[in-house]
Amino acid sequence: MFTAQQYVKAATLEEAYTLNQKRNNVVIGGGCWMKMNHRRYQTLIDLSGLGLDIIEETPEEFVLGAMVTLRQMETDEALKNTFGNGFYEMTRHIVGVQFRNCATLGGSLYSRFGFSDILTFLLALDCEVELAHAGRLPLAEYAQMPYDRDILAKVHILKNGRRAAYESFRQTATDIPVLTCAASVLNDTLRVVVGARPMRAICMEFPFPETEEAMEEICRKVQETVSFGSNLRGSGEYRRRLAGVLCRRAICSLKEDAVC
Ligand SMILES: Cc1cc2nc3c(=O)[nH]c(=O)nc-3n(C[C@H](O)[C@H](O)[C@H](O)COP(=O)(O)OP(=O)(O)OC[C@H]3O[C@@H](n4cnc5c(N)ncnc54)[C@H](O)[C@@H]3O)c2cc1C
């Protein structure tokens, strides 16, 4: 467990950002990941007083604060009505309800874990992150950036009619995933995202497949193009095979008339 000399509940995002520029200070989200390290911090910066724990909906977009928990995303009716089961599917396997009541969207995206269910699914949607200092940028760009000392304040998700589906595979329930896969479609363009490779999730786009053969061809391309690594949860070759299966399942869920 980490320790800290001082605790500050930030009154403004600017205050949090300024404090976070010191090397030994740190922002805390849900603290679920941080509690696993043994570091000694100077100041713990708490964002919980900044009203960043709400999910807002406008006609154009959803705006999720960084302190929104995984459980909020899992159970939010408006997200479900707009994006189907994806938010539920990306969160429901993560540890347990008590854990998901603490772990936050901000902590999850900032960490950009190579095994992240959250990053995989959100990359399939049209998302921008809003950072305290750098402003808004596409999630796909943020996902590739190195860690820095900016603060993730909000996530904007466009309501543009994109349909999305999410699949993951775990060796045992509640473990971290061996492989994750999301697929989404907008204007006849299919986006496939593969994560837990076990590297950061990667996106690819294809024309939406109208036939079984075209779908199989896309799954083959995903298997051939994406690089997969090995760790104690599975070999690269095992992941490559899984990618074909999960990719097919995710695309099938997007085909309203499909019998897959
Ligand atoms: C045992 C365990 C199992 C897990 N299994 C899975 C899984 O199966 N799938 C999955 O996708 N994830 C999994 N996770 C990750 C989890 O879902 C969260 O992503 C993780 O706990 C981080 O969220 P947090 O709110 O706890 O962040 P914290 O632990 O509070 O912070 C994590 C990091 O993010 C930084 N940070 C936090 N908030 C912000 C912010 N707003 N701006 C900038 N930096 C910030 C912190 O400084 C810290 O460096 C697991 C985690 C644990 C501990």
The ligand as an ORCA input file, in Angstrom:
! r2SCAN-3c Opt
* xyz 0 1
  C      -6.928     -6.519     -9.057
  C      -7.300     -5.697    -10.264
  C      -7.914     -6.309    -11.351
  C      -8.245     -5.550    -12.476
  N      -8.856     -6.163    -13.555
  C      -9.163     -5.438    -14.650
  C      -9.791     -6.045    -15.797
  O     -10.074     -7.233    -15.836
  N     -10.071     -5.251    -16.862
  C      -9.777     -3.901    -16.877
  O     -10.044     -3.241    -17.870
  N      -9.211     -3.315    -15.811
  C      -8.900     -4.037    -14.706
  N      -8.288     -3.426    -13.640
  C      -8.014     -1.981    -13.722
  C      -9.193     -1.209    -13.127
  O     -10.344     -1.436    -13.911
  C      -8.919      0.299    -13.121
  O      -8.580      0.673    -14.424
  C      -7.773      0.661    -12.205
  O      -8.079      0.246    -10.901
  C      -7.495      2.174    -12.225
  O      -8.619      2.895    -11.829
  P      -8.608      3.660    -10.413
  O      -9.771      4.580    -10.401
  O      -8.507      2.659     -9.327
  O      -7.256      4.504    -10.563
  P      -6.155      4.839     -9.435
  O      -5.594      3.572     -8.863
  O      -6.693      5.845     -8.500
  O      -5.080      5.545    -10.377
  C      -4.383      4.826    -11.377
  C      -3.394      5.794    -12.062
  O      -4.134      6.786    -12.773
  C      -3.804      8.099    -12.309
  N      -5.047      8.853    -12.354
  C      -6.225      8.552    -11.750
  N      -7.187      9.408    -12.125
  C      -6.598     10.298    -12.971
  C      -7.065     11.437    -13.691
  N      -8.336     11.816    -13.646
  N      -6.189     12.111    -14.454
  C      -4.879     11.716    -14.523
  N      -4.390     10.650    -13.865
  C      -5.237      9.940    -13.104
  C      -3.236      7.914    -10.917
  O      -2.355      8.950    -10.576
  C      -2.515      6.576    -11.073
  O      -1.275      6.765    -11.706
  C      -7.949     -4.163    -12.496
  C      -7.334     -3.556    -11.396
  C      -7.021     -4.293    -10.288
  C      -6.384     -3.603     -9.099
*
